[in-house]
Amino acid sequence: MEAQEPVIRTNVPLVLVPVTVTDAKGKPVDGLQQDDFILYDDGAEQKQVRLDTSDTVLAPVAMVVAIQSSGISEPALARIRRAGSLIQPLVAGERGEAAVLTYDDEVRTLQQFTRDSAFITGAFEVVEPRTIKRAKLVDAVIEGVHLLETRPENYRRILLILGESRDRGSKAKLDKAVEAAQRAGVALYPVTYSAQKIAWASKPSDAPALPEAPDYAGAVVELARLTKANAADVFARATGGRHLSFTTLDGLEGAISRLGEEVHSQYLLSFAPAESRNKGYHRIAVSVKSRRDVVVRSRPGYWAQR
């Protein structure tokens, strides 16, 4: 008789699953009830799933905003500095809190968690370009996740990235940053831009200084960078977030407004994982059985705690 493989508990007391439900045109779908949702953990339907309708509106948001501060980002920063006042009212909310960090060749925390919109706005306004091309996006995500891990577990944890979609010189690896975000239950929302495209759409005063001679070495580095993985897409897909983009100030403000609308129209499901032999990553799937025409997006999984 073969020895049975031991059953191991996931050691995760409660898994929070924010769920975004939209129609075919992208508008939030309201009025769904607990019985409308089906949630699968590693393919097994979970019978004890809770829908906290009051928490969907009132659950505090903990948010980190990571801003790329490379020299090539100056045309984008001219827009980003003017958008700081939108973070607290539209995304974090009255009971939520936000922190601000920047990244180029280093990652720096400009503002610790606060509920004061004036402090958040002030942090945006003082962001200055530093290293010309370095932008350690992956390292910034790791630092942002560490900051969010200090917040209570019942908070919805969000990391907003305002920068390019690809990394420029991080020490940390992309897969490690993804795992860290998944373990901490952080949803990543990259709002990205093309440094080249945004420069063409900018005023001359917004553009970074150009080198006197052609930067052939820099061009080679840039071409090599463009062949790498689109980190923004990976982060959004792997954490249940969303990748948006902008070129103009109106586009940036619109993206932040869409993020806020999504966060504050989400349904918040939660469940206690059953015993499992899987000591690693568990895949989550959520569907709405009463509506076949809707689009459902949620965190794609969670890690059993070691």
C-alpha positions, 0 to 999 in steps of 0.5 A, spaced: 500 500 500 502 506 497 504 511 503 499 517 502 502 524 501 501 528 507 496 534 507 500 540 509 496 547 511 497 553 507 498 557 513 494 563 510 489 565 515 485 569 510 486 571 503 483 577 501 481 578 493 479 584 491 475 583 484 473 588 479 467 587 474 466 591 468 461 590 462 463 590 455 465 597 455 469 597 461 464 600 466 463 597 473 457 593 474 454 594 481 449 590 485 452 583 485 451 579 491 455 573 494 451 568 491 453 571 484 461 569 485 464 563 484 471 562 487 476 557 485 483 555 489 487 551 485 481 549 481 477 547 487 471 551 488 471 554 495 464 554 499 466 559 504 467 565 500 465 572 504 463 578 500 464 584 505 459 589 501 461 594 506 468 593 506 468 594 499 467 601 500 470 602 506 476 598 507 482 602 507 487 603 502 494 603 503 498 606 497 505 607 495 506 611 489 513 610 485 515 615 480 521 615 475 526 621 476 531 619 471 533 625 467 530 623 460 523 623 465 523 631 465 517 632 460 513 627 464 515 629 470 512 636 468 506 633 468 506 628 474 508 634 479 501 637 477 497 630 479 499 629 486 493 633 488 489 627 485 492 621 489 488 622 496 481 624 494 480 619 488 484 613 489 487 613 497 480 616 499 478 619 506 480 613 510 486 611 506 493 613 506 499 614 501 507 614 501 511 617 495 518 614 493 522 616 487 527 611 483 533 612 478 539 610 480 537 609 487 530 608 490 528 614 495 522 615 500 520 622 499 514 621 503 512 616 508 504 614 509 500 619 510 492 621 510 494 629 508 493 630 501 498 637 502 504 632 504 502 628 498 502 633 493 508 637 496 512 630 495 510 630 488 512 637 487 519 636 489 521 630 484 527 632 480 530 628 475 537 626 477 541 620 473 540 621 466 537 614 464 538 609 470 531 607 472 531 601 477 523 600 476 524 593 479 528 595 485 523 600 486 517 595 486 521 591 491 522 597 496 514 599 495 512 592 497 516 592 503 513 599 505 506 596 504 508 590 508 508 595 514 500 596 513 495 592 517 493 586 513 486 588 512 488 594 508 487 593 500 495 594 498 496 598 491 502 600 488 502 605 483 508 606 478 509 612 474 514 611 469 517 607 463 514 600 462 521 597 462 527 597 467 533 600 467 539 597 471 535 594 477 539 589 481 533 585 483 530 580 478 523 581 475 521 574 478 523 576 485 519 582 485 513 579 482 513 574 488 514 579 493 508 583 491 504 576 490 506 574 497 504 581 500 497 581 496 499 588 493 496 590 486 500 593 481 498 599 477 503 601 472 501 608 469 507 608 463 509 613 458 514 613 452 520 618 454 521 619 446 513 620 445 512 624 451 518 629 449 515 630 442 509 632 445 512 637 450 514 644 450 522 645 449 522 647 457 520 641 459 525 637 455 532 634 458 538 637 455 541 634 449 548 631 449 552 635 444 554 629 440 550 623 438 550 618 444 551 612 440 553 608 446 546 610 449 543 608 443 545 601 443 543 600 450 536 603 449 535 598 443 538 592 448 533 595 453 527 595 449 528 587 447 527 586 455 521 584 458 515 589 459 516 589 466 509 593 467 505 588 463 508 583 467 507 586 474 499 588 472 498 581 470 501 577 475 498 581 481 491 583 478 492 590 477 492 594 470 497 597 465 495 604 463 499 609 459 499 617 458 502 622 454 499 628 456 497 631 462 489 630 461 491 623 459 495 622 466 489 625 470 484 620 466 488 614 468 488 616 475 481 617 475 480 610 472 484 607 477 480 611 483 474 609 480 476 601 479 479 601 486 472 604 489 467 600 485 471 593 487 468 587 490 472 584 496 471 577 497 475 573 502 476 566 504 480 561 509 484 556 505 483 549 506 488 544 507 492 543 501 499 539 499 501 545 495 506 549 499 507 554 494 503 558 489 496 557 489 492 560 483 485 563 484 480 564 479 473 568 480 467 568 475 460 571 476 455 565 474 449 570 474 452 574 468 456 571 462 457 578 459 461 581 464 469 581 465 472 579 471 479 581 474 482 579 480 489 577 483 491 571 480 493 567 486 497 567 493 503 564 496 502 559 502 506 562 507 513 558 509 
